[in-house]
Amino acid sequence: MQSSVTEAIAAHFGAPPAVRVHHSGPSALATWEADLLGCDASTQAFARHITLDVGEHAVLAARTVTAWDDPMQTYLADLGDRPLGTLLFQGERWARASALIPLVEGTATFGRGARWHDAQSGGNLLVEEFFLTPLTDSSNGD
């Protein structure tokens, strides 16, 4: 079974990261996001923007988005400060439904995105992750 980025960060830094929610609510969709979610770019979306922090340092920024009327909107809104991995990596309900898409923010930040599908509700999420600290460096995040 796959493990979440949150688990990989905890293993790398020796402590679980804290989830800091920066936004959870209405959002616009970029055209490529709408295409992956199978809706029109004018569709109202629900987005959750977070960072995973180790100590005082943000090590990952993420945007998770779904169409406003998608069944996953409620689940995403109710996550609070829990990591998304608590939803995606429990049981066989969720599966990655697209190839990983490389995303670049500026020149120094690696990012990736993927659509996830919930077999139980038929819902979809687009998860975008930006790695602010390489998980291959030897820093401990403090």
Secondary structure, 3 states (H helix, E strand, C coil): CCCCHHHHHHHHHCCCCEEEEEEEEEECCCHHHHHHHCCCCCCCEEEEEEEEEECCEEEEEEEEEEECCCCHHHHHHHCCCCCCHHHHCCCCCEEECCCCEEEEECCCEEEEEEEEEECCCCCEEEEEEEECCCCCCCCCCC
